[in-house]
Structures are given as C-alpha cells and as structure tokens.
C-alpha cells in the first residue's frame, strides 16, 4: 500500500541517506569517550561492517518494490506475526523520535541557553516537523536533504581550515593503543546507532523514481555521511587528542578554539547552528517514518490526518524518555546500542533470511 | 496552567478532528481521538506534576538487569 503520490530522485536519496547519518554527529560524544585517538579507525571498521547490512536493506527493498517496512513484514511473516512485528517497530520509532527530539533540545540547553527548558526547543522542533510533513510530504523531506548535507560538509571544511594551526599530528599516535573492549564498544555504537538507523529508510525507498540508480546513490550517501564523521574525528582528535575523552561535548570544545588573528573568535555558534539543522533533519525523517508506519499498520486512508495527534504524543514523550541529560547519555552509550542492534540489524537480518527461505521453498515447490 | 493547557489542546484537537468527521471516516476518527487523548493525557499529567516512569531509562534497566546487555 502506497500512501504517497509524490516521488523523489535517487540523487535526493543520496542526500537523504547522508543527512540521516549526519544527524548523529552531535551525539558523537558517546564514542569519543572510548576512543578519543582511534575514532577514525572505529569509523572505518564500522563502515566495513555496516556495508553488507546496507546491501541487505537494499536487497529487501528491491525484492518487495513498492512496499514499505510494514508491507515487507506482512509479506514475509504473514498477517498476524507481521502486524505484531510492525507494531513493535512503530513503538520503537515513537520512542526513538522522542529521544531524537530531546537530544538537540538538551544539547542547546546544556551548551548555550542554560535557563531555557528543554521542552521549549522541543516544541519548535516538533512544530517544524509537523509543518514539513503536512505541507509537503516525502518530496519535501527528500528535497531538504541537499541543503542540509551541503551546509554540514561546507561548515566542517571551513572549520577544518580555521583549525589547521591547532591540529597536531602527534595526537593521532600511537595507533591502536586502546583496550579492545573500548574499541568494540565504539564500533558497536557507530554501527548500530549512527549507521543502523538507515534501516528506517525502508519506508521511504519505495518512493524513489529512478530505481536503476538507487543502489549507487544509496552507497554514495553512506560514503558522504561517513566522510562527515571522519572529518569530525580528524578535527576533534587533531585538536584535542586524548583530552577529547574528558569533555561532555568534544566537538563544541573543538570549535570554541577557533582563533582569527590570534583572537579567540567564539564562532562556535555558527557550527552549532548547522548541527541543529542536521538534528532537525534526522528528527523530520524519523517523524515522517513513524507517521507513515502507523498509518499503514492501521490501514488508514491518509497519514497527514494523524500528523497533529502524533506530534502531540511525541512532544509529550520528549520529557518522559530520560530523567536528565547524564541519564540520556548513559542510556545512549550503554544499553540503547543493544536495542538499536536488535531492532535495526538483527531483526532485519532474520527478515532477510526468512524471505530467502520462503523464496527457496517456493522454487522447490514445498 | 493546566486549564490553559486543556483549553488549548481542545482547540487544537477540534481543529484537526473536522476532516475525518466531514469525510465520514469512522476508523480514522477513532484512531485520531485515541492518539490525541493519549498525547493530551500525558502532557496534562506531566504539567500536574504526576510522577511517571521514564521510558528509555526503564528499557535500559530491563536490558541491563534482566538481559544483562549493557556496557556499564
């Protein structure tokens, strides 16, 4: 069942994929505390682990063209089991959306506007997402990705140029001087939380118009997203070195050190602005996917009708995700990585396996 | 504050509910009311200061204490 009439090009998909990954840049603190010096290595290992999973997501989508996640579950697991699994995913999407609306709001409160309540920022983010989905739909969501990705990469390159005098190559050495458990922890977080979230795009992939270029641009998007992460890793490790592990927000600390004519320029807010835009874009994608999944699960006629009550529900849940900022960070670093691993990597792997088995049995006539 | 919130939510809800009523979509109307009431109730209870469990914290505790899946 397709709820949307709109379509978008595979080039827009490229920036959609990159945008979703770049939306996790501001939570990269989770991994810098483990691997401040070897973040780049953790990123490259995660990239190589994730690529087969990305191919699996694509294969699943190609096998059921025109079906979103709910449709795929219905066809693979059958009526009841498929609906139950889709309902679990809808719950996950709602909680994940609420978490992602909370992160940038808490980020702004902690770093810049200490007296402002988190809920005030969350309100504007939710309202913007509500407007973008009801006024536009999937085409608008996809089109915004180009501005988002270009702005983030351009700002990262600008800060790289400004911070070159502060970057010290010895900060990167010795390589691999980190306990294996910490490296594994970082790889786990990056693979399941930063990259694994691309699985949510399964609900958007049916709306790509030129499907012959889908695979190529999907992987280009992953490369662009990973390139942004590598730039962040290079900046933070190059400037802060091992000290990156002790800061709550190493990226903010790094951008605070920009000096122009030997004067501390304090232009970190420019970069933070771009980070908030990426966070908003990620929230928008998650909100849209949640909305479409619930509508499809309940076999309703229009998803735009439910944007308002769903945004209200997610807004109510923003303050009910975690008790406070440290609890959010602790959950993201320790337990949520396992939740993401199960929901975004293990269950899709099982779905692919079941789908393959069903096809094999059908061919042999059993 | 709570009364202001209730009035505001009622106004927002009434604005959105007109479409399913006009189109006579019964199922959509029921789902709209259920999701809206759930969201409103959570918001009002929070404003009233009612203690509620934190979702992600509870899931984290379950993963840590029951499934023993946590890094801390």
Interface residues (C-beta under 8 A of the other chain):
Chain A: X95 X98 X99 X185 X298 X299 X300 X301 X302 X305 X306 X308 X309 X310 X312 X313 X314 X315 X316 X317 X319 X320 X321 X322 X323 X327 X328 X330 X331 X333 X334 X335 X336 X337 X338 X339
Chain B: X9 X12 X13 X15 X16 X19 X20 X25 X27 X28 X31 X32 X35 X36 X38 X39 X40 X42 X43 X46 X52 X53 X54 X55 X56 X57 X59 X60 X63 X64 X67 X69 X70 X71 X72
